[in-house]
Amino acid sequence: MKTAFITGLGRSGTKFLTALLSECAGTDCRHEFTGNREFWILSWYQQPDIYTLPYLEREKKRIESSAKAQLFIDVNGYLHHCTPQLKATFSPVAIFHLVRDPKYVIRSLYSRRIEKDIHIVPKSKPEVERWLDEDKFYRICWNWKEATEKLLNEGWPVIRFESILNDYSYLTENILNPLGISLSQSQWEQKISLKINRTRPAYYRKLYSIIKGKPYIEEKIPPYNEWTARQKEIFKELCQELMIRCGYPQA
């Protein structure tokens, strides 16, 4: 059995890509199979040899016992802190860095982030002091920067969510061929005609939060061209250079 992993910050299209790759013959493609939010946080704070590597060794056994095809793919935003350990543990055929235009990712995260939860916080004193003085918008931008910069610097192949939606040849050249799998253009067209994991209307999200026993987050921010001057300044400071490295135009 072979493995492959696709990771990046949340709200970047992981559910859609899982649904798409699940159509490929000979693959067992799962969404967030390995780890969870707790693992995502602890793999940031704990030393890899103390926590991450033992955890992944156990997950490897679980994957080997449950995989239903010769290629197991985990599309998983919880894994971006542990990519070197994934490589060491699984020797995967590929690890991909999934990105989406951060102007959209940050908006999506903003309407979902519960500030009372535990989050990824900087590790240096100057960064922590600024983090404590800043607002929710800054903190989300910082989280996008931390995840994206780490994965870019490690050199994993970047795959852009928008290009997957808009260009079948991009999907073929950048994901399917490297993994040795195939998906017909008609299958691709059928999947992209559906909206996977879209942002639901407010009434739906409020009802969902009641059923799940979670806080309902009413806060939201408008599209980029309606952001405040301060928000645009923060975004450009933290995100602009990296979004250009990901292949997006300057904000």
N, C-alpha and C positions, 0 to 999 in steps of 0.2 A: 504494500500500500504506500502511496505517495501523499504528501500533504502540501498545501499552499495556504498562505495567509494574506488577507487584505485588511489593512488597518488605517486609521486616521482619526481625527477628532469626530465626535458624534454629529449627527445632522448633516452628514456629507453624502448620503445616498446608499448606506450599507444595506438597508432592507430591500431597496429596489435591485441592487446588484446581486444580492442573494437570490431573489426571485428569478432574475435573468439567467444566472449561471446554473440554477437548478434545472433549467431546460436542457442543459448539455448532457448528452449520453456519456455514461461512464464516470459521472461525478456525483459525489455526495456533498452538496453545498449547504452549509448551515449558517445561521445568523447568531453571532455571539454565543457560540457553543463553549468556548474556553473562557473560564473566568467569569467575572461579574463586576459590578461597581466597586465592591470591596477589594477585589484583586487589582483593579485599575488604580485605586488609591494606594494600597499597600505596596504595589510594585514601584511606585514613585518614592515612597518614604523609606522602605526597607532596603537593606543591602541585597543584591541579587542572589548571592550564594546562601543567604539565610532564609529567604522566603520564596523568591520567584522561581529559582531553579527546582527546588523540591516540589513546588506547586505544579510546575509544568511537566515534571517527570510523571506525576500522578495523572495529569490530564492526557499525556501521551498514551498511557495504558488504557484510559477510558475511550479515547478515540479509536485505538486499535481494536478494542472489543466491540465497538458500536458502529464503525464505518460500514456503509452499505455499497461501496464502490471502490475502484482502484485508486481514484483521486479524491481525497477529502479536502474540501476548501472551507475555511472558516473566515467569514467576512465580519470583522469584529473591531469596533472602536475601542474596546477595553484593552487592547494589546499594544498600544503604541509606546508604552514605557518599557517594553520587554523584548523588542525585536532582536537584539543580539542573543538573548537567551532562547528565543524561539529558534533561531538559526542553529545554536549549539545543541538544543534538545532534539529537534525534529529533522534537521538537515532537509528543509523543505525545498521543493522544486522552484519556489518563488515566494518572495514577500513583496507585496505591492503597497504603495502609499497612495491611498485614495484621498483626493482633494475636491473641494467645491469652492466656488467663489466665496471668500469670507464675508463679503457684504451680506450674503444671504444666510450663511451659517450663523453669524453672530445674531442676526435678527431672530432666527429660529431658536437658538439657545436662550436668548433673552426671555422669550415667552414661556420657557420651560424650567429655567433654573430656579431652584428653591434656595434662597440665601441662608436659611437656617441649617441646611445640610452641610456635611463635611465636604470640602473641595480641595483641589490641588492648589497649593500655595507655594510661592517662591521659597528657595532655600537660602538665599543670601540676605543678610540684614538690611542693606539698602533697598533691595527689591521688596522685602516684607514690609518695611516701614512705609513705602509708597503704597503698596497693596492695601494696607490698613487705612490709609488716608483717602483712597480712591473709591469710586462707586462701582455698582454692578456692571456697567458697560465696560469700564476699564478692565475689570477682572476677567470678563469673558474674552476680551481682545487679548489679554495676556495669556490666557489658557490656549487660545488658538495659536498664538505665537510660539509658546513653549512646545506644543505638540508638533507643529509644522516644522519649526526650525530643527528640532531633534531628528526627525525622519529625513528631512532634506540633507542634513549634514552626514547622516549615515549612508546616504546614497542609494536608497531603495528606489526602484522605478516608480515614477509618478504617473498616476492615471487620473484624468480629470472627469468628474461626473458629467459635466455638460457635454463633453466630447463623446462619452459613451451614449448619451441620449441622441445626439445629433448626427453621428457618423458611424455607420456600420463598419467601414474599413478601419477606423480607429480602434474599435472594439476588437476586431480580428487581429490586427497587427500588434496591439499592446497588451492584450489579455489572452485571447483564445490561442493564438499561435505559441506564445511562450509556455502555456500550460499544456499544449498538445491536445486541445479539445476543439469542438466545433459547434456552431450554432447557425442555423440558416438565417438568411436575411428576413424571411417571412416570420420566423419565430421572434426575431429581434423587433420587427415592426409591430407585432401583436403585443409584446410586452411594453414597449414604450408608449403605446396608445392608452395604457392604464396608468393611473397615478398611484404609486405605492407610498404609503406612510405620509400622506400629505398632511399639512396643517389643517386641522378640522375647525369648523365654526366655533365661536365662543360657547354657545349653548351645549354643543356636543362635549367639548373639553370640560365644562363645568360638571355635567352629568357623569362623565368618565371619572373625574376626580372624586366625586361622592361615592361612586361604586367601589373605587380602589382605595378609599380612605386616605387620599392624598390632598395636600393643599391645592386650591385652585389659584393659578397665577394670572392676575388680570393685567399685569404690566406688559407692555409691548412697545416696540419702537418702529417708526415708519421706514419706508425705503430710504436708501442711502442719500438720494438728492434732497431729502427732507431732514436729515440729521442736523443737529446743532453744529456750530463752528467748532465747539470744544470736542464733540464726538468725532468729527472728521479729523481733527488734529490728533486725537488719541489713536484713531484707526491708522492714520498715515505713519505715525511714530512707530507703532508696534507691528503693523501688518503689511504695509505697502511693499516693502522690499521683498518680503517672502512671497507675497501673492504674485509678484512679477517673476520670481524664480519658479513658481508653479505654472507659469505660462499664461497668467491673466494680465490684461492691460492695466496700466497705472490708474489708480482711483482719481 
